[in-house]
Amino acid sequence: MSSGLIGELGRLGILFARILGSLHFRRGQLHDIVVQCYTVGARSLPIIAVGGLFVGLVISLQGYRALEVIGASSALGTAIGIPLYRELGPVLAAILFCGRAGSSMAAELGLMRATDQIMALSMMAIDPIGKVVAPRFVAGFIALPLLTAVFCAFAILGAYLQAVWVLGIDSGFFWSALQDSVDLAKDFGQCFTKATAFGFACSLIAVHVGYAAEATIEGTSVATTRSVVLGSLLVLFLDFVLGATLY
């Protein structure tokens, strides 16, 4: 099992090196990257926004119930802001990204492999890594930090609506506690660092399992499932590593 894992990591590293070697950012490749940014980024906005809104509603409700026991319900903004930016925001946004965009990238590449489109590109002297793999990787790497910012914004909106309109907390207390507790370098910096690392990992896993899929419909299905499972587990692992070592 260890040899299989080492071999898989080796193939992953080789693919990443080939992606770096294929990046030239000329007009054609830039166009492909922009198209993929729309596909994996803009089309993921609805699920990210709705997910963030409901997460904000839930953590506001549960946080209020916990703080009410000790008579500190006015500090709800603090209880929401710190865990949201340090943990919940980047982690949940990355998992949603794996389910929506990562699975899409793996399925597209797997289908290209199954229908011999990748082989056709090679026969026409077009590098398939630079044409179909690298743009998807770069787009995912760029999109996830931006989607994480959207997720956190909608989570704060949901928490505000729940806290002020439903639970009756004073609006000034909510925003004052949130502003006093959230630090630009520590909290926003940690959120952006984690989102960037998750974007790199999720995108690389998705393009790797899709590009290496068996040239069958079943292979495409397996690659799609593996991209979601491996990407989500890697996000949780990286969250622990980054939280334990850097902060």
ZALUMTOR-228366 format. One record per residue (C-alpha): residue number from 1; x, y, z. Coordinates in nm, 2 decimals, decimal comma, padded with zeros to 4 digits. Layout:
N
+-----+--------+--------+--------+
:   k :     px :     py :     pz :
+-----+--------+--------+--------+
: NUM :      X :      Y :      Z :
...
+-----+--------+--------+--------+
//
This chain:
247
+-----+--------+--------+--------+
:   k :     px :     py :     pz :
+-----+--------+--------+--------+
:   1 :  00,00 :  00,00 :  00,00 :
:   2 :  00,29 :  00,24 :  00,08 :
:   3 :  00,45 :  00,17 : -00,26 :
:   4 :  00,12 :  00,25 : -00,43 :
:   5 :  00,09 :  00,57 : -00,24 :
:   6 :  00,44 :  00,67 : -00,32 :
:   7 :  00,38 :  00,60 : -00,68 :
:   8 :  00,07 :  00,81 : -00,68 :
:   9 :  00,25 :  01,10 : -00,52 :
:  10 :  00,53 :  01,06 : -00,78 :
:  11 :  00,28 :  01,08 : -01,07 :
:  12 :  00,11 :  01,38 : -00,90 :
:  13 :  00,45 :  01,55 : -00,88 :
:  14 :  00,54 :  01,47 : -01,24 :
:  15 :  00,20 :  01,61 : -01,36 :
:  16 :  00,26 :  01,93 : -01,16 :
:  17 :  00,61 :  01,97 : -01,31 :
:  18 :  00,46 :  01,92 : -01,66 :
:  19 :  00,19 :  02,18 : -01,59 :
:  20 :  00,46 :  02,43 : -01,48 :
:  21 :  00,65 :  02,36 : -01,80 :
:  22 :  00,35 :  02,41 : -02,02 :
:  23 :  00,26 :  02,75 : -01,88 :
:  24 :  00,35 :  03,02 : -02,13 :
:  25 :  00,05 :  03,26 : -02,08 :
:  26 :  00,02 :  03,35 : -02,45 :
:  27 : -00,30 :  03,46 : -02,60 :
:  28 : -00,45 :  03,12 : -02,67 :
:  29 : -00,37 :  02,98 : -02,32 :
:  30 : -00,49 :  03,30 : -02,15 :
:  31 : -00,82 :  03,27 : -02,33 :
:  32 : -00,85 :  02,91 : -02,21 :
:  33 : -00,77 :  03,02 : -01,85 :
:  34 : -01,03 :  03,29 : -01,86 :
:  35 : -01,29 :  03,05 : -02,00 :
:  36 : -01,21 :  02,80 : -01,72 :
:  37 : -01,22 :  03,07 : -01,46 :
:  38 : -01,58 :  03,14 : -01,57 :
:  39 : -01,66 :  02,77 : -01,57 :
:  40 : -01,52 :  02,67 : -01,23 :
:  41 : -01,54 :  03,01 : -01,06 :
:  42 : -01,84 :  03,21 : -01,18 :
:  43 : -02,06 :  02,90 : -01,22 :
:  44 : -01,98 :  02,80 : -00,86 :
:  45 : -02,10 :  03,13 : -00,72 :
:  46 : -02,46 :  03,02 : -00,65 :
:  47 : -02,38 :  02,72 : -00,44 :
:  48 : -02,10 :  02,91 : -00,26 :
:  49 : -02,33 :  03,20 : -00,18 :
:  50 : -02,62 :  02,99 : -00,07 :
:  51 : -02,39 :  02,76 :  00,13 :
:  52 : -02,24 :  03,06 :  00,31 :
:  53 : -02,57 :  03,22 :  00,38 :
:  54 : -02,71 :  02,90 :  00,55 :
:  55 : -02,38 :  02,85 :  00,74 :
:  56 : -02,41 :  03,20 :  00,88 :
:  57 : -02,77 :  03,14 :  00,98 :
:  58 : -02,68 :  02,82 :  01,16 :
:  59 : -02,37 :  02,94 :  01,35 :
:  60 : -02,55 :  03,25 :  01,46 :
:  61 : -02,84 :  03,05 :  01,60 :
:  62 : -02,61 :  02,79 :  01,77 :
:  63 : -02,37 :  03,05 :  01,89 :
:  64 : -02,64 :  03,26 :  02,05 :
:  65 : -02,78 :  02,96 :  02,24 :
:  66 : -02,43 :  02,88 :  02,37 :
:  67 : -02,35 :  03,24 :  02,48 :
:  68 : -02,70 :  03,29 :  02,63 :
:  69 : -02,61 :  03,03 :  02,89 :
:  70 : -02,33 :  03,25 :  03,03 :
:  71 : -02,51 :  03,58 :  02,97 :
:  72 : -02,28 :  03,69 :  02,69 :
:  73 : -02,51 :  03,69 :  02,39 :
:  74 : -02,40 :  04,05 :  02,29 :
:  75 : -02,06 :  03,90 :  02,20 :
:  76 : -02,21 :  03,69 :  01,92 :
:  77 : -02,01 :  03,88 :  01,66 :
:  78 : -01,69 :  03,76 :  01,82 :
:  79 : -01,81 :  03,40 :  01,83 :
:  80 : -01,90 :  03,42 :  01,46 :
:  81 : -01,61 :  03,61 :  01,31 :
:  82 : -01,31 :  03,42 :  01,45 :
:  83 : -01,41 :  03,06 :  01,36 :
:  84 : -01,56 :  03,17 :  01,03 :
:  85 : -01,25 :  03,33 :  00,89 :
:  86 : -01,00 :  03,09 :  01,05 :
:  87 : -01,17 :  02,76 :  00,99 :
:  88 : -01,53 :  02,74 :  00,86 :
:  89 : -01,50 :  02,98 :  00,57 :
:  90 : -01,20 :  02,83 :  00,38 :
:  91 : -01,27 :  02,47 :  00,47 :
:  92 : -01,64 :  02,46 :  00,38 :
:  93 : -01,58 :  02,67 :  00,06 :
:  94 : -01,31 :  02,43 : -00,05 :
:  95 : -01,53 :  02,13 :  00,01 :
:  96 : -01,81 :  02,28 : -00,19 :
:  97 : -01,56 :  02,37 : -00,46 :
:  98 : -01,45 :  02,00 : -00,47 :
:  99 : -01,80 :  01,89 : -00,51 :
: 100 : -01,90 :  02,14 : -00,78 :
: 101 : -01,59 :  02,25 : -00,97 :
: 102 : -01,34 :  01,97 : -00,89 :
: 103 : -01,58 :  01,69 : -01,00 :
: 104 : -01,65 :  01,89 : -01,31 :
: 105 : -01,28 :  01,92 : -01,41 :
: 106 : -01,22 :  01,55 : -01,34 :
: 107 : -01,53 :  01,44 : -01,54 :
: 108 : -01,43 :  01,66 : -01,84 :
: 109 : -01,08 :  01,53 : -01,85 :
: 110 : -01,19 :  01,17 : -01,80 :
: 111 : -01,45 :  01,21 : -02,08 :
: 112 : -01,18 :  01,35 : -02,31 :
: 113 : -00,96 :  01,05 : -02,23 :
: 114 : -01,25 :  00,81 : -02,29 :
: 115 : -01,34 :  00,97 : -02,63 :
: 116 : -00,97 :  00,98 : -02,74 :
: 117 : -00,97 :  01,36 : -02,75 :
: 118 : -00,65 :  01,38 : -02,56 :
: 119 : -00,49 :  01,13 : -02,80 :
: 120 : -00,61 :  01,34 : -03,09 :
: 121 : -00,45 :  01,65 : -02,95 :
: 122 : -00,12 :  01,47 : -02,92 :
: 123 : -00,15 :  01,34 : -03,28 :
: 124 : -00,20 :  01,70 : -03,39 :
: 125 :  00,12 :  01,81 : -03,21 :
: 126 : -00,07 :  02,00 : -02,95 :
: 127 :  00,04 :  01,95 : -02,59 :
: 128 : -00,27 :  01,82 : -02,40 :
: 129 : -00,12 :  01,94 : -02,07 :
: 130 : -00,09 :  02,30 : -02,18 :
: 131 : -00,42 :  02,29 : -02,37 :
: 132 : -00,67 :  02,12 : -02,14 :
: 133 : -00,50 :  02,05 : -01,80 :
: 134 : -00,30 :  02,36 : -01,72 :
: 135 : -00,59 :  02,61 : -01,78 :
: 136 : -00,82 :  02,41 : -01,55 :
: 137 : -00,55 :  02,40 : -01,28 :
: 138 : -00,47 :  02,77 : -01,29 :
: 139 : -00,84 :  02,86 : -01,30 :
: 140 : -00,91 :  02,65 : -00,99 :
: 141 : -00,61 :  02,79 : -00,81 :
: 142 : -00,73 :  03,15 : -00,88 :
: 143 : -01,10 :  03,09 : -00,82 :
: 144 : -01,11 :  02,93 : -00,48 :
: 145 : -00,96 :  03,22 : -00,28 :
: 146 : -01,22 :  03,45 : -00,44 :
: 147 : -01,50 :  03,21 : -00,38 :
: 148 : -01,39 :  03,19 : -00,02 :
: 149 : -01,43 :  03,56 :  00,02 :
: 150 : -01,78 :  03,54 : -00,13 :
: 151 : -01,86 :  03,25 :  00,11 :
: 152 : -01,75 :  03,45 :  00,42 :
: 153 : -01,94 :  03,76 :  00,30 :
: 154 : -02,26 :  03,57 :  00,27 :
: 155 : -02,20 :  03,39 :  00,60 :
: 156 : -02,16 :  03,72 :  00,78 :
: 157 : -02,48 :  03,84 :  00,61 :
: 158 : -02,67 :  03,54 :  00,72 :
: 159 : -02,54 :  03,57 :  01,07 :
: 160 : -02,64 :  03,93 :  01,08 :
: 161 : -02,99 :  03,86 :  00,96 :
: 162 : -03,04 :  03,59 :  01,21 :
: 163 : -02,89 :  03,78 :  01,50 :
: 164 : -03,05 :  04,11 :  01,45 :
: 165 : -03,38 :  04,04 :  01,28 :
: 166 : -03,47 :  03,71 :  01,45 :
: 167 : -03,28 :  03,69 :  01,78 :
: 168 : -03,32 :  04,06 :  01,86 :
: 169 : -02,95 :  04,15 :  01,92 :
: 170 : -02,86 :  04,51 :  01,88 :
: 171 : -02,71 :  04,58 :  01,54 :
: 172 : -02,44 :  04,80 :  01,69 :
: 173 : -02,33 :  04,54 :  01,94 :
: 174 : -02,31 :  04,28 :  01,66 :
: 175 : -02,09 :  04,49 :  01,43 :
: 176 : -01,88 :  04,63 :  01,71 :
: 177 : -01,79 :  04,28 :  01,85 :
: 178 : -01,72 :  04,15 :  01,50 :
: 179 : -01,49 :  04,44 :  01,41 :
: 180 : -01,30 :  04,43 :  01,74 :
: 181 : -01,24 :  04,06 :  01,73 :
: 182 : -01,14 :  04,01 :  01,36 :
: 183 : -00,78 :  04,10 :  01,28 :
: 184 : -00,66 :  04,18 :  00,93 :
: 185 : -00,33 :  04,00 :  00,94 :
: 186 : -00,42 :  03,70 :  01,17 :
: 187 : -00,77 :  03,62 :  01,06 :
: 188 : -00,80 :  03,75 :  00,70 :
: 189 : -00,44 :  03,64 :  00,64 :
: 190 : -00,51 :  03,29 :  00,77 :
: 191 : -00,82 :  03,26 :  00,57 :
: 192 : -00,65 :  03,37 :  00,24 :
: 193 : -00,35 :  03,14 :  00,31 :
: 194 : -00,57 :  02,84 :  00,37 :
: 195 : -00,79 :  02,92 :  00,07 :
: 196 : -00,48 :  02,95 : -00,16 :
: 197 : -00,34 :  02,62 : -00,04 :
: 198 : -00,68 :  02,45 : -00,07 :
: 199 : -00,72 :  02,59 : -00,43 :
: 200 : -00,38 :  02,44 : -00,52 :
: 201 : -00,45 :  02,10 : -00,37 :
: 202 : -00,81 :  02,06 : -00,49 :
: 203 : -00,73 :  02,17 : -00,85 :
: 204 : -00,42 :  01,95 : -00,87 :
: 205 : -00,61 :  01,65 : -00,74 :
: 206 : -00,90 :  01,71 : -00,98 :
: 207 : -00,69 :  01,74 : -01,30 :
: 208 : -00,46 :  01,45 : -01,19 :
: 209 : -00,74 :  01,19 : -01,14 :
: 210 : -00,92 :  01,31 : -01,45 :
: 211 : -00,62 :  01,31 : -01,68 :
: 212 : -00,51 :  00,97 : -01,55 :
: 213 : -00,85 :  00,81 : -01,57 :
: 214 : -00,91 :  00,49 : -01,76 :
: 215 : -01,03 :  00,54 : -02,11 :
: 216 : -01,38 :  00,41 : -02,03 :
: 217 : -01,71 :  00,56 : -01,91 :
: 218 : -01,66 :  00,37 : -01,58 :
: 219 : -01,31 :  00,53 : -01,55 :
: 220 : -01,47 :  00,87 : -01,58 :
: 221 : -01,72 :  00,79 : -01,31 :
: 222 : -01,44 :  00,66 : -01,08 :
: 223 : -01,23 :  00,97 : -01,15 :
: 224 : -01,52 :  01,20 : -01,06 :
: 225 : -01,58 :  01,03 : -00,73 :
: 226 : -01,21 :  01,02 : -00,65 :
: 227 : -01,17 :  01,39 : -00,71 :
: 228 : -01,44 :  01,47 : -00,46 :
: 229 : -01,33 :  01,22 : -00,19 :
: 230 : -00,95 :  01,28 : -00,22 :
: 231 : -00,99 :  01,66 : -00,25 :
: 232 : -01,22 :  01,69 :  00,06 :
: 233 : -00,99 :  01,47 :  00,27 :
: 234 : -00,68 :  01,66 :  00,15 :
: 235 : -00,86 :  01,99 :  00,25 :
: 236 : -00,92 :  01,86 :  00,60 :
: 237 : -00,56 :  01,73 :  00,63 :
: 238 : -00,41 :  02,06 :  00,51 :
: 239 : -00,64 :  02,25 :  00,74 :
: 240 : -00,49 :  02,07 :  01,04 :
: 241 : -00,13 :  02,10 :  00,92 :
: 242 : -00,16 :  02,48 :  00,85 :
: 243 : -00,35 :  02,54 :  01,17 :
: 244 : -00,09 :  02,35 :  01,38 :
: 245 :  00,23 :  02,47 :  01,22 :
: 246 :  00,17 :  02,83 :  01,10 :
: 247 : -00,07 :  02,97 :  01,35 :
+-----+--------+--------+--------+
//
